[in-house]
Each structure stands twice: as C-alpha cells, then as structure tokens.
Amino acid sequence: MKTITIETPLVSECSVTECAYNLDSNCHARAITIGDGVHPSCDTFFDNRNLHTKAAVRMAGIGACKIEACKFNDDFECITENIRVGHSKDEISCLTFAPR
C-alpha cells in the first residue's frame, strides 16, 4: 500500500465513548470528516459500544470539514490547531465550531 504523510489539525479530545474509534477519550480513526453541510457533526462516528479500535497509538486528524459557516474552515479544510468532539444536544459534533 502506498501512503502519504500530511499535516492536519488533531482531534485533541473526544468524549463520545460509544464510538468504535474512541479509546480513553481519544479518537483513533486515521482521519475524521466534520459536517453535513449544515451541522458540525462528526460524520466518522461509528456507534459500536462493544467493539473499540485497537489502534491506540494513532491520533485522528481532520480530513475534511464541510461546514462553510465555520471560521476555521478554509476551502473545506480545518485550519485550527486541534478540535474537540463531543455531544451537543442530540448530535455528536465538533465542539470547536465557531461561526464566521
């Protein structure tokens, strides 16, 4: 497999313990996508309370952000240093979202 290395903002904290990528309040997906175009939800959320990732060494980066209304969005990419993901109302969201 060919791989590339890119710099992306990190998911510094994820309080969504029911996600399969969450281990010890950290996201261990390779990269996550934020937003559905309107809401800053975590599109990578995978509800699996019984099975969690084994990739405890890796920290997730933000691969894409589809929320144009966020001040940290530049050309559909997140430009802040890191984000936090957690519950917001009834959604799993980027808690770092800030309107322009």
N, C-alpha and C positions, 0 to 999 in steps of 0.2 A: 504494500500500500504506500502510495506517495503521500506525504504530509507537508503542510506549510505551517510556519510559525508567524502569528500576527499578534500585535498588541491590541488588547481590548480592555475596557473597564471590567473590573471584577464584581462578582456578587459577594459583597463582604459579609452578608448575613441573610439567612433565610429561616424564618420561624415556622414554615409550613411543614410540620413534622409528618403529615400524611402523604407527602410526595415521595416517590420512589428515589428521587435524586438527592433527598435530604438525609444527611447523617450528621448528628451532633450540631444541629442548627446551621449547617453549611450546605451549599448547593454543590454537588459534584458532577453535574452534567458538563459536557465539554463546552457548550455554549447555550445560552437561552435566547429566546425571542420574546420581546415585550410588545404587547398591544395587539388589538384587533382593528386598529384604525381609529377607534373612538375611546376605548377604555384601556388604561395602562396595566392590563392583566398579564400574568405570566403564561404565555402560550405553550411553554415547555412543561408545565405542571402535569404530572402523571400520578393519578390517585392510586396508590398501592400501599396500604398500611402494613402489609405483611412482608413485603419484599423491598429491601433497600439496596442501593448501589454498593458495590464492593470497591469502587474507585475512590477510596478515602483520601488519596494523596492529591488528586486533582481538584482545583477550584474552578468554578464556572466563570466564563466571561460572557459578555453580552454580544451576541452575534448580530442582532438587528433590533431596531426599535421602530415600530410602525405608528408611533404617536407624534404626528407633526406639531401638535399643540404644546409639546413639552419643550422647555427652554434648553434642555440638554440634548435635543435631537438635532443632528446636522446631517442632512442627506440620508435619513433613515438609519443613522448610526448614533449610538450613545457616546457623548463626549465628556461625561463626568468621570471622575476617578474611580468611583465604585457606587454600587446601589445596594439597597436593602429590599428584600422581598418578604411579604407577609400578608396577613388577612386585612382587608379593608372592606367593611360592610360584608357583603356575601361573596366577594371575589378575592382571588389571590392576585395581588397586584405589586407593581413596583412602588414602594413607599417613598422613593426618591423623586418621583414625578413632581414637576413644578411647572405650572402654566407659564406661557410666554408673556 
